[in-house]
Amino acid sequence: MTRTATRTASRAAIVLTLVLPLLAPDAGAAAYPALTFEERLELAEDIFVGRVTALDAEVRDGDPWTLVTLQVETWLLHEGTPTDVGPFEVTLAFLGGQAPGVPPRLVAGFPTFELGERVLVASYGALARAASPLVGVTQGLWREEADVWRDSAGEALALDAALRPQLAPDGDPESIWLPALAAHLSELRGEP
């Protein structure tokens, strides 16, 4: 092979290495724009604290879907409006998982859940028809870890110097950020 042919083959291999993953069926699942904390709050239809009570699966259009049922402890936003009432149980559907009669499907980057864990959820609402109902695919999920609530990037819920909710490397306890977040959502969305 000539030097020019070798360089051309090397360049083609690099291009294929970069482009082929983009053509894979699940490639877009983990590639999504990073959202600021404020953008996550603005895009959400529902925001609540809940505990995972059931994990189920079903088949939709030949694909497995994982159903995560949560017992809602505290509503902060329901159907786009600040509130402290709403249904007490919510089921969110995520593309992927294992369901009878279809091959299992793993969607890279999607969250997994454990029975009994507490989470803060910002979702597109009950009628969301996306592969993930969470705002920003996974960015609308915070998990409780010893009274600090972290998102998938490791950022924790906290208050800034003006006592407004934010994401920070170190978090504040739920008893501090939860009322501040409720007040902030009322400012953003208006009182019911």
C-alpha positions as CSV (number, residue, x, y, z in Angstrom):
1,M,0.0,0.0,0.0
2,T,1.3,3.5,-0.8
3,R,1.6,6.1,1.9
4,T,-1.4,8.1,0.4
5,A,-3.5,5.0,0.4
6,T,-2.5,4.2,4.0
7,R,-3.4,7.8,5.1
8,T,-6.7,7.6,3.3
9,A,-7.5,4.2,4.9
10,S,-6.6,5.6,8.3
11,R,-8.8,8.6,7.9
12,A,-11.6,6.4,6.7
13,A,-11.2,4.2,9.7
14,I,-11.3,7.3,12.0
15,V,-14.4,8.6,10.3
16,L,-16.2,5.3,10.6
17,T,-15.2,5.0,14.2
18,L,-16.8,8.3,14.9
19,V,-19.9,7.9,12.7
20,L,-20.9,4.3,13.1
21,P,-21.9,4.6,16.8
22,L,-24.2,7.5,15.8
23,L,-26.1,5.1,13.4
24,A,-26.7,2.4,16.1
25,P,-30.3,2.1,17.2
26,D,-29.6,3.1,20.9
27,A,-26.8,5.6,20.2
28,G,-28.9,8.7,20.8
29,A,-30.1,7.4,24.1
30,A,-27.1,8.7,26.0
31,A,-26.4,11.8,23.8
32,Y,-28.6,14.6,25.0
33,P,-27.9,18.3,25.8
34,A,-27.0,19.2,29.4
35,L,-29.7,21.3,31.0
36,T,-29.2,23.8,33.8
37,F,-31.1,23.3,37.0
38,E,-33.5,26.2,36.0
39,E,-34.1,24.6,32.6
40,R,-35.0,21.3,34.3
41,L,-37.5,23.1,36.5
42,E,-39.0,25.0,33.5
43,L,-39.4,21.9,31.4
44,A,-41.0,19.7,34.0
45,E,-44.8,19.1,34.2
46,D,-44.5,17.1,37.4
47,I,-42.0,17.4,40.2
48,F,-42.3,15.2,43.3
49,V,-40.5,13.3,46.0
50,G,-41.5,9.6,46.0
51,R,-40.5,6.1,47.0
52,V,-40.2,3.2,44.5
53,T,-42.9,0.7,45.4
54,A,-43.0,-1.5,42.3
55,L,-40.9,-2.5,39.2
56,D,-42.8,-4.2,36.4
57,A,-42.4,-4.7,32.6
58,E,-44.7,-4.7,29.6
59,V,-44.4,-4.9,25.8
60,R,-45.3,-1.9,23.7
61,D,-45.0,-2.1,19.9
62,G,-42.7,-5.2,20.2
63,D,-40.3,-3.5,22.7
64,P,-39.8,-4.1,26.4
65,W,-40.7,-1.2,28.7
66,T,-39.8,-0.9,32.4
67,L,-42.6,0.5,34.6
68,V,-41.5,2.2,37.8
69,T,-44.3,2.9,40.3
70,L,-43.7,5.5,43.0
71,Q,-45.6,6.4,46.1
72,V,-45.7,10.2,46.1
73,E,-44.7,11.7,49.4
74,T,-44.6,15.4,48.4
75,W,-45.9,17.1,45.3
76,L,-44.0,20.3,44.3
77,L,-45.5,20.6,40.8
78,H,-48.4,18.7,39.2
79,E,-49.5,19.2,35.6
80,G,-47.4,22.3,35.5
81,T,-48.9,24.0,38.6
82,P,-47.3,24.3,42.0
83,T,-49.3,22.1,44.4
84,D,-49.1,19.8,47.4
85,V,-51.9,17.5,46.3
86,G,-52.3,15.1,43.4
87,P,-52.4,11.4,42.9
88,F,-50.5,9.5,45.5
89,E,-49.1,6.9,43.1
90,V,-47.4,7.5,39.8
91,T,-46.1,5.0,37.3
92,L,-43.3,6.1,34.9
93,A,-42.5,4.0,31.8
94,F,-38.9,3.7,30.4
95,L,-37.9,2.1,27.1
96,G,-35.9,-1.0,27.8
97,G,-35.6,-3.8,30.2
98,Q,-36.9,-7.4,30.1
99,A,-40.5,-8.4,29.3
100,P,-41.9,-11.8,28.4
101,G,-41.9,-12.7,24.8
102,V,-39.4,-10.1,23.5
103,P,-35.6,-9.9,23.6
104,P,-34.2,-7.8,26.5
105,R,-33.2,-4.3,25.6
106,L,-30.6,-2.2,27.4
107,V,-30.8,1.5,26.7
108,A,-27.4,3.0,27.6
109,G,-27.6,5.9,30.0
110,F,-31.1,5.3,31.3
111,P,-31.6,5.1,35.0
112,T,-32.3,1.9,37.0
113,F,-34.3,1.9,40.1
114,E,-34.4,-0.2,43.3
115,L,-37.4,-1.0,45.4
116,G,-37.7,1.3,48.4
117,E,-35.3,4.0,47.2
118,R,-36.4,7.6,47.6
119,V,-36.1,10.0,44.6
120,L,-36.9,13.5,43.5
121,V,-38.4,13.3,40.0
122,A,-38.8,16.1,37.4
123,S,-40.9,14.5,34.6
124,Y,-42.7,15.5,31.5
125,G,-45.9,14.3,33.1
126,A,-48.2,11.4,33.0
127,L,-48.9,11.7,29.3
128,A,-45.2,11.8,28.2
129,R,-44.6,9.5,25.2
130,A,-40.8,9.7,25.2
131,A,-38.4,6.8,25.8
132,S,-37.7,8.4,29.2
133,P,-40.3,10.5,31.0
134,L,-37.6,12.3,33.0
135,V,-36.7,15.8,32.0
136,G,-33.4,15.6,30.1
137,V,-33.6,11.8,29.9
138,T,-31.9,11.3,33.3
139,Q,-31.3,14.9,34.4
140,G,-34.7,15.1,36.1
141,L,-33.8,12.5,38.8
142,W,-32.1,13.0,42.1
143,R,-31.4,10.1,44.5
144,E,-31.3,10.4,48.3
145,E,-27.9,9.5,49.8
146,A,-27.6,10.1,53.5
147,D,-29.9,13.2,53.3
148,V,-28.1,14.6,50.3
149,W,-29.9,14.4,47.0
150,R,-27.7,13.9,43.9
151,D,-28.3,13.7,40.2
152,S,-26.6,11.3,37.8
153,A,-23.7,13.7,37.3
154,G,-23.1,13.8,41.1
155,E,-24.4,17.4,41.6
156,A,-26.4,17.8,44.8
157,L,-29.4,19.9,45.7
158,A,-28.4,22.9,47.8
159,L,-29.1,26.5,48.5
160,D,-27.0,29.5,47.4
161,A,-26.2,32.5,49.5
162,A,-29.6,34.0,48.7
163,L,-31.3,30.8,49.9
164,R,-32.4,29.9,46.3
165,P,-32.2,26.2,45.2
166,Q,-29.2,25.3,43.1
167,L,-27.0,22.3,42.2
168,A,-23.6,22.2,44.0
169,P,-20.9,19.7,44.8
170,D,-22.0,19.5,48.4
171,G,-25.7,19.4,49.2
172,D,-28.0,20.6,51.9
173,P,-30.4,18.4,53.9
174,E,-33.9,17.8,52.5
175,S,-35.4,19.8,55.3
176,I,-33.6,22.9,53.9
177,W,-33.8,22.6,50.1
178,L,-37.3,21.1,49.9
179,P,-39.2,24.2,51.2
180,A,-36.9,26.5,49.2
181,L,-37.6,24.5,46.0
182,A,-41.4,24.6,46.6
183,A,-41.2,28.4,47.0
184,H,-39.0,28.8,43.9
185,L,-41.4,26.8,41.8
186,S,-44.3,28.9,43.0
187,E,-42.3,32.0,41.9
188,L,-41.5,30.4,38.5
189,R,-45.0,29.0,37.8
190,G,-47.3,31.2,39.9
191,E,-49.5,30.2,42.7
192,P,-52.5,27.8,41.8
